[in-house]
Amino acid sequence: MPVTAVTTDPEALTMTLTAEFDAPQERLWEAFTDPRQLERFWGPPGYPATFTAFDPVVGGHAKYHMTSPQGEKFYATWEFLEIDGPRSLSVLDSFADENGAVREEMPTSRMTITFEPTATGSRLESITRFTSAEALQQSIDMGMVEGTEMAFNQVDRVLQGLRDYAAGKGTQTELLDDTHVRITRLIDGPIDLVWRAHQEPELLKQWMLGPDGWRLDVCEVDPSVGGRYRYEWAPVDGAEGERFGFDGETLLSEAPRRAVTTEHMTGTDFPSTLNDLNLDEEDGATLITLLIEYPDKETRDMVLATGMTDGMEASYARLERELVSA
């Protein structure tokens, strides 16, 4: 992970983050001053950012919002105070309403990000200064420290490019915290087809089979918000195992980039998980990122111990082979 430290200082009223990257200073500067690149890492997992305005000149403004898995939007605005590319930039960072007006009841801070070359790439330091100890504590209580660290730890995939970041690595599973797991898999194919493959029953039945010897016997999908789905797998050709399935509801659908669903094991009283699917395309390849939120650490560990990653890799390899390469 590129982030090396995140600290808060109640006396200086600051939060400081440092990170190291295997990319030159100019490339890091580009990632932080291009809104399309910023959108791919600025929000922490589960809260991706969308920039609707971006005017990087002194006195200019940027406007953006983060969208929760349930579809809630949280708005913010920057006023650019200093710009010294590719060395540093400073902004006044404020919470906003949906029209971009600053919310005076929420803390406003000054964020200064510096970029320095190193022998192996570049170093970033972000210092956020608050107006009072109360404002700093309010931000800490809202999860700013954890959220900022997770967001900055996503910069690597933008700097490297999706193919360098994920090609040839298969399905990767990362433990983000006690209840969140991030799964990534690069598919060498266009985003529209990968999206359809996750939404249309006739396509799902061709690839989402898990290990060899199983078939997706029941596949009922209503991908609209509020719609429900049901999957049921069965062994074939004498394979061992009993039928099992999952059902759930679509909470958010933003074709062809994001879909959020609940997932419950049919016929059990196990609690549901929250599955946040995100797709990013670059140079004809699509990165699948699935953020799974479990109810607790015990459930997370129990599910991972079933060999979930291996089963998903078998399915994703089939997706790439049977649909994308057909």
Disulfide bonds with the S-S distance in Angstrom:
none
